[in-house]
Amino acid sequence: MKQKAIITILFWATYVVASMAQSATGSEQPAGGDIPAAPQLEFALQLKVTLGQAFSINNTQHGRRTVIPITGGTFEGPGLKGTIINGGADYQLANADGRTELEAIYCIKTDDDVYIHVRNRGIIANGKDGDGRPSFYFRAAPQFEAPADSKYGWLNNSLFVCAPSFASGFQGIVLNVWRVK
């Protein structure tokens, strides 16, 4: 009897996990067959990040590790403006297939002297599209840690995505950041 109860519990646990996995992969249409609307994006800020001399550690067990020092810069968006603090870095890990994982860790300081920690993780991929043409993909998801009791506390409670833009004459990278509404 005990064995039958255990088998029944295992069956239902497996069923629940399989159902959750099927829902997560999107293989099941929502009720009524309608695809829900995508979340909206709202512009949050633009970072103009200055960079130092990069260095690489080739042939690690995970690929080529490149470290790009973050030396400063500025940022501005609706309701916030300030500088990027010297001392952070972008830690990139590239594989032989043209895919790079990035993780930039640094701090920013608002014009009213509030420090905010930033951790930005993303992917850079060079490859070919379905028609064999060269393709380039670069997206990241910054996370902010602001003082919860400050006017910047809202940064702690939202998800963000960013994409680069390349400005001629600027020695660094420009990142445009949107809040997912």
N, C-alpha and C positions, 0 to 999 in steps of 0.2 A: 504494500500500500504506500509506504514511504517513497519507494522508488518511482511509483507511478506519479506521485505528487511532484517529485523533482523533475521528471520528464515533462510534465505539463507546464511547470514554471519555466523550464528551459525553452520549450516550444514557444510560449508566449513572449518571452524575452527576445528570442531570435526574431519573431514576427515583428515586434515593436521596433527593434533596431533596423531590420530590413526596410520597414515602412518609412522610418525616418531617413535612411540613406537614399531611398528612392525619391522622397520629397526634396531632399537637399540637392540631388543631381538635376532636378528640374524635369525629370522624365514624365512627370504627371502634370497634366494641365490643371489650373485652378478650377474650382466649381464653375460651371457655366461656360468653360472654354475661353474666357476672357483673360488676356494677359494683363496683370496689374500695371499701372503707370509707373515709370521709372522715377526714382527720387529726383528732386530738383537740386540744382547747384546754385550757390550764391557766392559771388566773389568775396573773398576774405582779405587777402593782402598779396602784395608782390614783394619778394625778397631779391635784392641785388647783392649777391654773395661774392666777395673777393676771395681768391684762392692763392695759396702758396705753391711752392715747388712739390710736385707729387713724387713719390718713390714707390717702387714695387718690390715684392718678394715673389720671385718666380718659382713655379713648379712645387707649390705646397701640396699636401695631400688633398686639398680641396680645390685647387686651381691657382690662378695668379692673384695675389692680394695686392691691391694698390691703396695707398693712403694719400689723401689729398687734404692738406691743412686748410682750414677755414680761417682767414686772417682778418675778416671784418666785413663791412658793407652796411647797407641800409635796408629798411623795410617800411612799407606804408600800405594802409588799407583804410576802409571806412571805420573811423573810431580808434585807430591805432597807428603809431608811427614811432620809429626809433632806429637804433643801430644794432648791428650784429657784432657780438663780442669775439675778439681774437682768441683763439685757443681750441676751437672745435676741430673736427675733421670728418671727412667722408671716407668710410672704409668700404672699399669695393672688392668684390670677389668675382673674377671672370673665369668662365670655363672655355674650352676649346671650340664650342659651338656658337660663339658670339653672344652669349647671354651673360649679363653682369648683374649681380645683386648688390644693391647699395644700402648703406646705413650711415647716415650723417647724424652726428651728435654735436650740438652746440647750444649756445644761449643767445638770447636777444635781450635788449634793454629798451624799454619804451622811453619816449621823451619826458615822461613824468617819473622816471627812475624806478620802474618796476621790472625786475628780472623774470624772464620766462625761459624755461628749458624746452628744447626742441629735439625730437628724435624722428628722423625722416627715413623710412624704409621704402625701397622700390626696386624696379627692374628696368634695365636697359637691354634691349634685344635687337640685334642686327640679324637679318635673315632675308628670306624671300617670301613674297606673298603667294597666294594660290595660283597666280599667273606666272610665277618665276621672276617677278620684278623685285629689286632690292627693297627692303622695308626697314623702318626704324621705329622702335617703340620705346618710350621713356615716360613712365608714370611712377608716382610715389605717393605715400600716405603719411604726411607729417602728423605727429602727436605733440600736443602742447601741454606743458605743466606750468600753469600760472597760479599765483596765490589765489586761493578760493574766495577770499574775502575782498578781492580787488575788482575793479570794473572789467578786468580781463578774465575773470573766472569762467565766463562762457566758453572760453577756448578749451577748458577741461572736459566739457560735456557735449562735444560734437566730434564727428568724424570729418576728415579733410582729405582732399586729393590735390595733387599738384602736377604740373607739367612745365617743362622748360620753355623759354623763348630765348632766342639767341640774338643779342644786340651787338651790332658791329661797333667796334671801338671800346667795348666794355671788357675788361680783363677779369672775367669771372663767369658766373652763371646767374641767369635771371630765372626765378621760379615763381610762377603764378599759382596761387592757392585758392581753392574753393571749399566752402563748407557744404557738406551734404545736408540738405534740409529734410 
